[in-house]
């Protein structure tokens, strides 16, 4: 491990030298690439240098143990330095774990009503509100790409984009079936019903990630349905894009501009196809291993929201908290941090076995 880190430190020195070269920013793409690599290496190199400092402190403190006047102070320094050395070594192991190439990407979140009819659609709206409130707390931006509302204010389906710092790394474990247990507004007997809603989190694919061949696309226009006033009913501004090879269909009618709807639909389509390709690759590489925090399969039940008990239970890591009201208001970090920690532990375990 340490030989690898020393190599990264040498690379960091090379990057620092290149970034100080005159004329570097005459080529913005090259400069951006070097800066990105430097920023990725910086936490590893900084942690390793602190680790080396802790090791040197251990050597110095050990040398002072033979001096009666310095022995007590040396023992204190030695104890603190050994604890710091151990902590930094563990931190280095985590920093050196293989990175998910999508962690820095923005995402599209697709929420669809499942079993439970109108109650499921209403819970889809609750989940949309929860994610947007969480995004607001982190300073992220959200944008609705398409939505199909019900008469009671729920969503049969809603697709929205979340943009910001490391969005995918925080929300990538939200894909799956979310189960809700509560008394529906339409229930006169006060009985608790169980409904489900599905969530899919897709990393936003750029054109360099996934090329869409225009010859593979069928683009249809139609008149928007639902609320929107006379303008929407008079013009065929809604767009339906079909990817012919896979049969994947994306519709968008949120904008009055046909061009804007087409742009949104193509962005969502590219990300769906990119995710499908990534899933295929991951399945081929690790067909016999499932992550402790779940497969990411949309059919997997990942979490239960129990309103009578104010309870949220994540089934993948067997975590239960009694803060459902806070969780639905966007205070999601306790559960998300636990999911990320479990995933990190699983990766470290897998690495130690190889």
Buried (B, 14 or more C-beta within 10 A) or exposed (E): EEEEBEEBBEBBEEBEEBBEEEEBEEEEEEBEEBEEBBEEBEEBBEBBBBBBBBBEBBEEBEEBBEEEEBEEEBEEBBEBBBEBBEBBBEBBBEBBEEEBEBEBBBBBBBBBBBEBBBBBBBBBBBBBEBBBBBBEEBEBEBEBBBBBBBEEEBBBBBBBBBBBEEBBBBBBBBBBBBBBBBBBEEEEEEEEBBBBBBBBBBBBBEEEBBEBEEEEBEEEBEEBEEEBEEEBEEBEBBBBBBBEEEEBBBBBBBBBEBEBBBEBBBBBBBBBBBBEEBEEEEEEEEEEEEBEBBBBEBEBBBBBBBBEEBBBBBBBBEBEBEBBEBBBBBBBBEBBEBBBEBBBBBBBEBEEEE
